[in-house]
Amino acid sequence: MHICWICVCYLSLSAYVLTFEDDGLPCNFKHDDNSRSIWGSCDCEVVTADAVKVNCRNVAWLTVPSVPSLQKTKQHMTSLSITHGNLMFITYDAFRDQNIQVLDLSNNAIDSINLHAFRGLENRLYQLVLDNNLLTRIPSKQIEKLEQLRYLHLKNNRIDVVEAGMFKHARLNNLRYLYLDNNLIEAISTDAFVNLSLHVLTLNYNQIQHIDGNALPPTLWYISLKENKLESIPYDALESLSALQTLDLEDNNISELQSYVPTIFMANVSINLSSNRIRNIPAAAFSSFRHIESLDLSYNIMKTVHSEFLQGVATITSLDLSRNRLSFMPPSSFANVADSLSKLSLGENDFTAVPEALAPLRALSHLNMASNKLALLHIRPAWRWNESLRELFLSHNFLTKIAQDMLASFPKLEQLDISQNYIDNLSELSPRQKVAAASKVVRLNLAGNNLKALTDPSIFLSLSAMAYLDLSHNEIFHISDTFFMLTPGLESISMEDNRLTSLPVRALRNVAKLRYLVLDHNSIRALPTEKMYNLVHLERVSLAHNQIHAITYDSFPAEHFRNLRSINCAFNKMQFLAPKSFRNLPFLDTVNLQGNNFHNLHMYTFVNLSSVRQIDLSRNEISTISEAAFVNLPRLQHLSLRYNKLTSFHPDTFVHVIKLETLDLSGNRLVTFDSQFLRQIREMHSIDLSLNQLSSLSLGHLKKTLAGLNLRHNRLKVVDERMFGDMPMLRYLDVSYNVIAHIYPGAWYQATQLTELYLKANALSHVKKRTFQTGGKMTTLDIGGNQISRLDAGCFGEESLLHLNLSSNRLARIPHEALSSLTKSLSSLDLSFNSIESVESELFSEMRNLTDLSLNSNRIRRISEAAFKGLRKLRLLDLSGNPIDEWNPNAFQEVSHSLESVNLADTGLYSVPNFGGRALRQLNLSRNHIADLAMEEAVSLNKLETLDISFNRIRGLTVELLQRLGALRSLNISHNPFEQLAKGDLASLSKLEAFSCHHMTNLKQVDREGFAGLKRLRSLEIHDVGYVAKRTNVEDIVGYLPPLRILRMQIVNRSLSEQFADLDARYLRYLHLDAANADRVDPSAFRHLRGYHVHLSLLNSQISYFSPQIFSTLNRIRYLELDLSNNRLRSVNPFLVTNVPMINPHGTVLLDIDLRNNPMHCDDKMIWVAKWVRYLESTTEPEIFKSQFDKWNRTICYTPQERAGYSLVQIYVEKVLQSSGNAAHHSFGVCCPAIAVLLALHLRI
């Protein structure tokens, strides 16, 4: 169900209130002026009667100042947090005479800690957090006397070595948890953790290639080494860990497993080896582990396993071999663990049959064989697991029928999933014997098969215990009256996306316990007129996206639906809603009728519904709501009437409706709004009146309780003191996109709780004194997109604003006078897209709390000396898009040490400005004239995470510079005259997650092996790369890539076939291919793609044929967006063997397809376009549908000659609409009103 803006607004307001009440209070330190001034920005949170937590965030300290005492002597500072600042070092005795137990110094720039920094905390400190700093060594000497320390956090620093014996003299007797993730550690030496009694050690996301023997403390029971560079299991280091319980080696470089390792572990161990490069498993590969709780080998590239790969293992509970390339397992593979293995996953492999190796498994209770190549399931009497199996998953295979006596063969089976196969009948479920033992199956999933007619009730003869049945995504058109007669215990039936034309009333009478019924996306034309007996337990019925034309008086009689809680009839063809249709349903909570064709709501449409809380009537054609349409709805809280044609309301529309909290009237035709019709509502919290034609507004009694009001996109011209006066609860107000030219001073004064005000895109030109003064504390003001050229001093009232948007106005200079009243409060200031010409010295010197400053897209030509002096908390500075030709060398003099993000794109730079060595995290230097990237003195590179140097004149990056960019996560070097990318260039960028390298015509060499070290890379763009493209095949690079989320690449070959066979596509969600030379796509080219939501783009090629078989191979994708624009395609049909929106029998849903700029041949093979457009109209928001419709209207036919030059909309959509009725206009108005309007615009009918 659509969640309207009004509900979101109300919930966000509620959350805001809670957050506000939980905020810490200013700390009450002893009378020390120095302490008060330094620590005054910190907050105190009372933890217990005698314990206080002090939080200091975004402070401008370089070191920790003297820690003061609290004024109340009975209270002690037990927790101190100084985070997200710019601490660089910790001095000696920094915390002396304190009772600190938890110390958090994360997210700073600490690179040095004095030897005696923690003196005084030896018997107190319990947890020390130093994550996200710049430490290059573990501060072992500094912490060695902290006898009570239990947790030590050192994640995301620059630590590159763990020295042998570094804890040899430490008295860290209680240290149990050590976190060293996300550092630069390459090896662990012998005795690295000597004298420590650790229980948990995490070293994830480092570069560890080797761990010496005796390197790990023998007390460890949990060690995690995810995403390192280990090439084998480090047995020498592990052999002393007698208590080991968890070993996590996910995502390393392990390609081979050792056999017959002498080390023995007797404890029950969980081992994770997923996402490595293991190709096969040899004999006795896990003989060291006598008892295995779980072994995860998923996401490898295994093709074979040895018949004795588990030799030496006495027991194993769970084994995951999914997502490999296995097609066979030797018969004796599990012989020695037959009595213990209870959970086995073989999903997403290449098995054509259940392996005989499973036969001896006597304890197997869970088997996953989903996404294999099973065509038949032969149940063998020799299988010992027949008697123990409880869960069986066979979805996404090629089964055409169910195995004979399947249920009898698995007497303990509780869940059976055979969805997304090719089963066309269920006769095999019928037991052979007339007297069959009752099956224990509770859940049966048959979705996504080829079932058509359901007639034989005997198939459920042994399924009397079944409670959940899924028949969705089939082709069911008929259900016999007796089909469910043997399943009286059914509680949930899903038959979504079938071909039913009527609701199977008589069949459902046999399921007296039914609670959930889903029939969405069928062709049901009417609700039944005969009584639906025995459905007294039904709680939810969903009939969305059908062809139902009316809800009558007898559709939902209370005597048969007394427990009904939810009715969903959205997106049907309903034109009539009878009065009292839902009368006297005592538990009805939600009614969804959006997306129908209702024109009127009659008297007593909704009456006597004591429990209903939410009604959705959005996206209809409602123009009239009669008197007493909503009567006696004592709990109604949320009502949506958005996107209708309402112009007014009867004064008595609501009768005995008193608890309505949110009302959405957006997208109607209201010219005026008078709240008289809502006079019975006691506490209205939010109203959405956006997208109307309002020129006047009368809120009346609603002013007392409204917390949120949305008036965007109306015709309001003036705001006076009466319009929003006397609104004591108003917190959120949006009047953007009106024509307001004048606001009376004091207009907001009585809105004492107003915190967020949006006036974007109006006609304001002059903001006078006191215009935005309120009686409370407004925190957010957006007056961007107006015509403001003048701001008077005092126009923003007193200190309270935190966020001010003045972008896209006509300001010629920075309005210093107007901002002078906000110097202490303002946190973010947006002055972008104005006409400002200079930034003068010390202009912002008094804005001590400003963190974000945007001056982009102005006319700034000069940056003066110390232009940003005084901005002690500045974190983000955007100067991009300015024609700066005068940079003072000291422009950034005394700029904040907290500065993290600087955008200087398109500012005419020839070199990198001097930031005084500030430790930036994001730096954008794109679209300039820089030839030499000399940044060593200008910027501290230790924390730089994002660097964009695209569109410059840089020929290469020095090795020295790259070595200092070790923290880099995103790098864009596109549009530069680079000549080569050598292996060493990328070697030091081990943390790189996104790399863009395109449109580089001079690039002659790319060392493909350089990508092998980028194990964290998730996004890669490499195309239009000059000479490289002529010599390099895409598969040569693909083989070295880690699992990506985004890949944009240039295809050189003429045929697109096996280039991605070796691509690890487990996370791939965006695949964008530029294929200028390609003229053929093999049907199996994309068969390796998988995921929940995938975007596939194939552009700019010579391809003229896109085989329908390709859509069948995309069966491991749930939702697909497909871009085939700018090719030479003549015809495409995604729905050749399926119905819109499914592109294959496995249930892949097409969300979007783009065929623009192809020489389309518009014959009958493209008739699917009409169904597709109408499907989009019924399932997408109006704004989204408009853009989709426009895209199809710009997809042009080339042939045959009589259709050349016409769009696909003109040929197919208009033709279908005209043929569906006697007159095109009648069809437009009745069937597809949105299409009618758009066609009228595009075709001028």
Beta strands, then each sheet from edge to edge (+ up, - down):
strand 1: 25-26
strand 2: 43-48
strand 3: 51-57
strand 4: 76-83
strand 5: 89-90
strand 6: 102-104
strand 7: 112-113
strand 8: 127-129
strand 9: 151-153
strand 10: 177-179
strand 11: 187-188
strand 12: 200-202
strand 13: 210-211
strand 14: 222-224
strand 15: 246-248
strand 16: 265-272
strand 17: 280-281
strand 18: 289-296
strand 19: 304-305
strand 20: 315-320
strand 21: 343-345
strand 22: 366-368
strand 23: 391-393
strand 24: 415-417
strand 25: 443-445
strand 26: 453-454
strand 27: 468-470
strand 28: 478-479
strand 29: 492-494
strand 30: 516-518
strand 31: 540-542
strand 32: 550-551
strand 33: 566-568
strand 34: 576-577
strand 35: 590-592
strand 36: 600-601
strand 37: 606-607
strand 38: 614-616
strand 39: 624-625
strand 40: 630-631
strand 41: 638-640
strand 42: 654-655
strand 43: 662-664
strand 44: 672-674
strand 45: 686-688
strand 46: 696-698
strand 47: 708-710
strand 48: 718-719
strand 49: 732-734
strand 50: 742-743
strand 51: 756-758
strand 52: 766-767
strand 53: 780-782
strand 54: 790-791
strand 55: 803-805
strand 56: 828-830
strand 57: 838-839
strand 58: 852-854
strand 59: 862-863
strand 60: 876-878
strand 61: 886-887
strand 62: 901-903
strand 63: 918-919
strand 64: 922-924
strand 65: 939-940
strand 66: 946-948
strand 67: 970-972
strand 68: 980-981
strand 69: 994-998
strand 70: 1005-1006
strand 71: 1019-1023
strand 72: 1046-1050
strand 73: 1055-1056
strand 74: 1070-1074
strand 75: 1080-1081
strand 76: 1091-1099
strand 77: 1117-1123
strand 78: 1149-1154
strand 79: 1160-1161
strand 80: 1197-1199
sheet 1: 1+ 2- 3+ 4+ 6+ 8+ 9+ 10+ 12+ 14+ 15+ 16+ 18+ 20+ 21+ 22+ 23+ 24+ 25+ 27+ 29+ 30+ 31+ 33+ 35+ 38+ 41+ 43+ 45+ 47+ 49+ 51+ 53+ 55+ 56+ 58+ 60+ 62+ 64+ 66+ 67+ 69+ 71+ 72+ 74+ 76+ 77+ 78+
sheet 2: 5+ 7+
sheet 3: 11+ 13+
sheet 4: 17+ 19+
sheet 5: 26+ 28+
sheet 6: 32+ 34+
sheet 7: 36+ 39+
sheet 8: 37+ 40+ 42+
sheet 9: 44+ 46+
sheet 10: 48+ 50+
sheet 11: 52+ 54+
sheet 12: 57+ 59+ 61+
sheet 13: 63+ 65+
sheet 14: 68+ 70+
sheet 15: 73+ 75+
sheet 16: 79+ 80+
end
